[in-house]
Amino acid sequence: MSENPYAEKPWLKYYDEDVAHELDYPEINISEFLDNTAKEFGGRTAIWFIKHKINYKKFKDIAERLATALVNLGVKKGDVVALMLPNMPQFPFSFYGVQKAGGIVTACSVLHTEHELAYQLNDSGAEIIIAWDTQLEKINNIKDRTRLRHIIVTNIFDYAPLANPLGKRE
């Protein structure tokens, strides 16, 4: 052991004295983490998007339904599923859904060019993409140059109240 307690982790010297230097996390996978959180905090808000609140119980339910759909489409442990979604509820739902199905997520930027998207899909081996509807034309333009078998499309209003779609403050 070094005489200098900060030799291996020099940033620790900047921590307040009441901040732990190490945390004890349970050794569970991310799907179990969601399950435990939903069990303990089911009624609490997990996501608040354009005035629409989704609690942990509903979050888990949506992720599990998507996982079932993905398995029915043939997703097996280790298969790659692409997500091409902006910061909207469908991203975490899809992320956890893919994990629960045993898949691996490759997150594609909605700013990707067609060339960049095709490269990422081919490099990752993704055969399924879950995408924002605004990206459908781009995906259709490159799908024949990839291994895509299924395109799942979502809309920004799927989890936002339609009465006030822009979420303007009253």
Summary of the structure (lengths in Angstrom):
residues: 170
radius of gyration: 19.9
end to end distance: 60.5
largest distance: 63.8
contacts: 449
relative contact order: 0.13
helix: 43%
strand: 16%
